[in-house]
Amino acid sequence: MIYIDFLSRSPEQTRRIGMHLGGALQMGDVICLQGDLGAGKTTFVQGIAQGWGSLDLVSSPTFILVNVYRRVDESQLFHMDAYRLDSTPEAEELDLDSMLAEGALIVEWPERMDGLIPNENLWVNLEYVDDEEREMKFNASGKRYDELLEMIRQAMAGDV
């Protein structure tokens, strides 16, 4: 298990870190984003989608629960916001397994999906520091996510 704590000094830096992650995403990957409103989750997801090659603009899926982004090769990236889920049975109806069979999944507010998130994932906690800065805590669970986090660490040490 690898853990990284990083201070992003601007929205652009948060977006660039997301771009590095997005460029490495594969079908079945699970990225969990935790953080209060205004913590930078949408900015980070914009970077992930851009790095992944999304043809679609990123917006917060708060009122529709899941946004699906497409790429030229017809791959899909699922962006879920679990904030409005009221129960585990309601979350089960979203069928995470089907999403993971078709693409990568980003879940905002994953703590609201008790027991449904795969044990192997990349968990990112974003915290508001001030208008420009965000603390980003990355926690990898599983070999695939250790590798992703190592790639992110190297990117942070380089051009981020």
Disulfide bonds with the S-S distance in Angstrom:
none
